[in-house]
Amino acid sequence: MDILRTQRFTIAILLFGFFSFILSDLKWDLSPSYICRLLGNYKHISTDLQVQVFSRDPLIVYIDNFVSQDEIDHLLNISDGRWTPSMVYPGGKSHVDTSQRVSESAVLPRDEIVLRVEKRALALQGWRGENTYMQKMKTQRYGVNGFYNFHYDWDILVKDGNRVTTYMVYLVANCTGGGTNFPRLQRPNDSRWCNVIDCEDDEYSGVTFKPRVGAAVFWENMHPNGSFHRGVRHASLPVKSGHKVGLNIWGWDKEWRPPVELEE
């Protein structure tokens, strides 16, 4: 009986705190127009998100239902007419190199839906001050034999600002192959992860995330001290059949500078 009373008391305290927070945020203005504006401010956060930490070092998070099917359809529609051969960027100089990358890319205009997804990505990675923003999102289309060889998203030659975070989002996954491989990660022992990573194919070392429509893989590109994390080396593996479309979202810190030890 005492345990039941304690549980009820705890629930009452939590509910009191929750409604106190809501009322304080509403500033006691309960008009329908104010409530609609308040809820509208948070509509970029989906209630269907399922978030799991896959790795703590490097930090890698798996997110199911990151984008809805309606959002996917829109992102694909606005990609049409914008596809161009994907580039590589060694030393900051862009060019097509089919020995390293075979796909098509589309830079997306920041319309209402794109901004909603962008805000979602910004919120989920945690507030980082005014110096970090999301770069323009890109879709990537891979046909049979399309791939992107092993690389980092950070650029060792850049001194003023860098890509500190990455989201790899899967929009279309009508394919075999085409996973996202991290060769320096260790495959977990828990078989429940086999729903999202390839536990059977030993062709590639490390961990390969399966393309799953609507899901996203998020990772930090830097150590906490700002140095480059070598554990996030990754590749988009060749598509064996069908096709795949991904969405790249990158967080850029314009105030990032190499730690002193990297400059010496």
C-alpha positions in Angstrom: 0.0 0.0 0.0 2.9 2.4 0.9 4.5 1.6 -2.5 1.2 2.4 -4.3 0.9 5.7 -2.4 4.5 6.6 -3.3 3.9 5.8 -7.0 0.8 8.0 -7.0 2.6 10.8 -5.3 5.5 10.6 -7.8 3.1 10.7 -10.7 1.2 13.6 -9.2 4.5 15.6 -8.8 5.5 14.8 -12.4 2.1 15.9 -13.8 2.3 19.1 -11.7 5.7 19.9 -13.0 4.6 19.2 -16.6 1.5 21.3 -16.5 3.4 24.1 -14.7 6.0 24.1 -17.5 3.2 24.2 -20.2 1.4 27.0 -18.4 4.6 29.0 -17.9 5.4 28.7 -21.5 1.9 29.8 -22.5 2.3 32.8 -20.1 -1.3 32.0 -19.1 -2.6 33.0 -22.6 -4.9 30.1 -23.4 -6.4 31.6 -26.5 -6.7 29.2 -29.5 -4.5 31.4 -31.7 -1.7 31.4 -29.1 -1.8 27.6 -28.6 -1.7 27.1 -32.4 1.4 29.3 -32.7 3.1 27.5 -29.8 2.5 24.0 -31.3 3.5 25.2 -34.7 7.0 26.1 -33.3 7.6 22.4 -32.6 6.0 20.7 -35.6 9.5 20.0 -37.0 10.0 17.4 -34.3 8.3 14.1 -35.2 6.5 12.1 -32.5 7.4 8.9 -34.4 11.1 9.2 -33.9 12.9 6.2 -32.4 16.4 7.0 -31.3 19.2 4.6 -30.3 22.8 5.2 -29.4 24.8 2.8 -31.5 28.3 3.9 -30.5 29.7 6.3 -27.9 33.2 6.7 -29.3 32.7 7.9 -32.0 29.2 9.1 -31.2 26.9 7.4 -33.7 23.1 7.4 -33.3 20.5 5.5 -35.3 17.2 7.2 -35.8 14.1 5.4 -37.2 11.4 7.5 -38.8 13.6 10.6 -39.1 11.5 11.7 -42.2 8.0 10.8 -43.1 6.8 9.4 -46.4 5.2 12.7 -47.3 8.5 14.5 -46.7 10.4 11.9 -48.7 8.0 12.3 -51.6 8.6 16.1 -51.5 12.4 15.8 -51.3 12.4 13.5 -54.3 10.1 15.8 -56.3 12.3 18.9 -55.8 15.4 16.9 -56.6 14.1 16.2 -60.1 15.7 18.6 -62.6 18.6 19.3 -60.3 20.6 16.0 -60.6 24.3 16.5 -61.6 27.2 14.1 -61.5 28.6 13.9 -57.9 32.0 15.5 -57.3 34.9 14.7 -55.1 36.8 17.5 -53.3 40.5 16.8 -52.8 42.3 19.9 -51.5 39.1 21.9 -52.0 39.1 21.4 -55.8 36.0 19.8 -57.1 35.9 17.4 -60.0 34.2 14.2 -61.1 36.3 11.0 -60.3 34.4 7.8 -61.1 37.2 5.8 -59.5 36.1 7.2 -56.2 32.4 8.2 -56.6 29.6 7.3 -58.9 26.3 8.9 -58.2 24.2 12.0 -58.9 23.6 14.9 -56.5 21.0 17.6 -56.1 21.3 20.6 -53.9 17.9 21.3 -52.4 16.3 24.8 -52.2 15.3 25.8 -48.6 11.5 25.6 -48.9 9.1 25.0 -46.0 9.5 21.2 -45.9 13.3 21.3 -46.3 13.5 23.9 -43.5 11.4 21.6 -41.3 13.8 18.7 -41.8 16.7 21.0 -41.3 15.3 22.3 -38.0 14.7 18.7 -36.9 18.3 17.8 -37.6 19.6 20.9 -35.8 17.5 20.2 -32.7 18.3 16.5 -32.5 22.1 17.1 -32.5 21.8 19.5 -29.5 22.1 23.2 -29.3 25.6 24.3 -30.1 25.3 28.1 -30.1 25.1 30.5 -33.0 28.3 29.2 -34.7 26.9 25.9 -35.9 24.4 25.8 -38.7 23.2 23.2 -41.2 24.7 23.4 -44.7 22.3 23.1 -47.7 21.0 19.6 -47.9 21.9 17.3 -50.8 20.2 14.3 -52.1 22.4 11.5 -53.6 21.0 9.1 -56.2 22.8 5.7 -56.8 22.1 3.3 -59.6 23.6 -0.2 -60.1 27.3 0.0 -59.3 26.9 3.4 -57.8 29.1 4.0 -54.8 31.2 6.5 -52.8 34.6 5.2 -51.7 35.9 5.5 -48.1 36.3 9.1 -46.9 35.7 11.5 -44.1 33.2 14.3 -44.0 35.7 16.7 -42.3 38.4 18.3 -44.4 41.9 18.3 -43.0 42.9 21.2 -45.3 40.3 23.6 -44.0 41.4 25.9 -41.2 38.3 28.1 -40.7 35.2 26.1 -39.9 34.5 22.4 -40.7 31.8 19.8 -40.8 31.3 18.7 -37.3 28.2 16.5 -37.6 26.6 14.3 -40.3 23.2 12.8 -41.0 22.9 10.1 -43.6 19.2 9.7 -44.3 17.7 7.0 -46.6 14.9 8.2 -48.9 14.7 5.3 -51.4 16.1 1.8 -50.7 14.9 -0.4 -53.6 18.2 -2.1 -53.8 20.6 -4.8 -52.7 23.9 -3.6 -51.5 24.3 0.1 -51.0 24.8 0.1 -47.2 26.8 2.7 -45.3 30.0 1.0 -44.0 32.2 2.1 -41.1 35.3 -0.1 -41.3 36.7 0.9 -37.9 33.6 0.2 -35.9 33.1 -3.0 -34.0 30.0 -5.0 -34.7 27.9 -5.3 -31.5 27.1 -8.7 -30.0 23.4 -8.0 -29.5 21.5 -9.6 -32.4 18.7 -7.0 -32.1 20.9 -4.6 -34.1 20.7 -7.0 -37.0 17.5 -5.3 -38.0 19.5 -2.2 -39.0 23.0 -3.4 -39.6 24.2 -6.3 -41.9 25.1 -9.2 -39.6 25.5 -11.8 -42.3 27.7 -10.3 -45.1 31.4 -10.5 -44.2 32.6 -9.0 -47.4 33.4 -5.7 -45.6 34.9 -5.3 -42.2 33.4 -3.2 -39.4 29.7 -2.2 -39.4 27.4 -1.7 -42.4 24.1 0.1 -41.8 21.3 -1.2 -44.1 19.4 1.3 -46.3 16.0 1.6 -44.6 13.5 4.1 -45.9 13.0 7.0 -43.5 15.8 6.1 -41.2 19.0 8.2 -40.5 22.4 7.6 -39.1 23.9 10.5 -37.2 27.5 10.9 -36.2 30.0 13.4 -34.7 33.0 14.0 -36.9 35.2 15.4 -34.2 36.5 14.5 -30.8 35.3 16.7 -27.9 38.6 18.7 -28.2 37.9 19.5 -31.8 40.4 17.1 -33.4 39.4 14.9 -36.3 37.9 11.5 -35.3 39.4 8.8 -37.5 36.7 6.3 -36.4 34.1 7.9 -38.7 35.7 6.9 -41.9 32.9 5.5 -44.0 31.7 4.6 -47.5 28.6 4.1 -49.5 28.9 0.6 -50.7 28.2 -0.4 -54.3 24.5 -0.9 -55.2 24.3 -4.4 -56.6 20.7 -4.1 -58.0 18.0 -1.5 -58.0 18.6 2.0 -56.9 19.0 4.1 -53.7 18.5 7.7 -52.8 20.1 9.2 -49.7 19.9 12.7 -48.1 23.1 14.3 -46.7 22.7 16.8 -43.8 25.9 18.3 -42.5 26.4 20.6 -39.4 29.1 23.2 -40.1 30.8 25.0 -37.2 32.1 28.3 -38.7 34.3 29.0 -35.6 36.0 25.6 -35.6 39.7 25.8 -35.5 42.3 23.0 -35.5 43.6 22.2 -32.0 47.1 23.4 -31.3 48.6 20.0 -31.7 47.2 19.8 -35.3 48.8 23.0 -36.3 52.3 22.1 -35.1 
